[in-house]
Amino acid sequence: MIPLIGLILGALLGVIIAKRRQGTLLDQLQYAAGFAIIFFLTSLFISIYIVRISS
């Protein structure tokens, strides 16, 4: 569940940053994809760490 939230938040943040930099639609999609991947992987590792620590 946590990685999915990270994926969505990363995509939203990427679109917001690209819009602030006055990027085109393709720029917004690229930023969304990049940030979504970064946030997804980070939240995935955090989720795995939490599960390992709790058991």
NULUM-666556 format. One record per atom (N, C-alpha, C): residue in one letter; x, y, z. Coordinates in steps of 0.1 Angstrom, whole numbers, plus 2048, in hexadecimal, padded with zeros to 3 digits. Layout:
N
aXYZ;...
END
This chain:
55
m8087F4800;m800800800;m80980D800;i81380D808;i81C818809;i82281B7FB;p8288117F4;p82E8147E7;p82481A7DD;l8178167DD;l80D81C7D4;l80B82A7D7;i80B82E7E4;i80983C7E8;i8158447E3;g82183E7E5;g82D8457E0;g82D8477D1;l82883D7CA;l82783E7BB;l81E84A7B7;i81284B7BD;i8098557BA;i80E8637BE;l8148647CA;l8198717CE;l8258757C6;g82D86C7C2;g8388707B9;g8348757AB;a82986E7A6;a824872799;a81E88079A;l8168837A5;l8108907A6;l81B89B7A8;l8258987B0;l8308A17B2;l8378A47A5;g83A89A79D;g84089C791;g8398A5787;v82C8A3787;v8238AC77E;v8238BA783;i8238BC790;i8238C9796;i8308D0793;i83B8CA795;i8488D0792;i8498D3783;a8458CA77B;a8468CD76C;a83D8D9768;k8318DA76E;k8288E576B;k82F8F2770;r8358F277B;r83C8FE781;r847903778;r84D8F9771;r8588FD768;r8538FF75A;q846900758;q83F90374C;q8438F8741;g8428EC745;g8458E173C;g8398DD733;t83C8D7728;t8318D271F;t82B8C5726;l8218C071F;l81B8B4724;l8258A8725;l82E8A771B;l83889C71B;l84189E727;d8458AB72A;d84D8AE735;d8468A9742;q83A8AC743;q8328A974F;q83189A751;l82F893746;l82F884747;l83C87E74A;q847884745;q85487F749;q858881757;y85588D75C;y85789076A;y84E887773;a84288576F;a83987C777;a83E86E778;a84386976C;a84885C76C;a85585B775;g85E864773;g86A86477B;g86886578A;f86086E78E;f85E87079C;f8568647A2;a84D85F79A;a84585379E;a84E8477A1;i858845798;i86183A79A;i86983C7A6;i86F8487A8;i87784B7B3;i86F8497C0;f86384F7C1;f85B84E7CD;f85783F7D0;f8538387C5;f84F82A7C7;f85A8227CD;l8668237C7;l87281B7CC;l87581E7DA;t87582B7DD;t8788307EB;t86E82A7F5;s86182C7F1;s8578277FB;s8578187FB;l85B8117F1;l85C8027F1;l8677FE7FB;f8728047FA;f87D801803;f879804812;i87280F814;i86E813821;i864808826;s85B80481E;s8517FA821;s8587ED825;i8617E881D;i8697DC820;i8707DD82D;y8767E9830;y87D7EB83C;y8747EA848;i8687F0847;i85F7F0852;i85A7E1855;v8587DA84A;v8537CC84C;v85E7C4853;r86B7C684E;r8767BE854;r8787C2863;i8777CE866;i8797D3874;i86E7CD87D;s8627CD878;s8577CA881;s8567BA883;s85C7B287B;s85B7A487D;s86879E883;
END
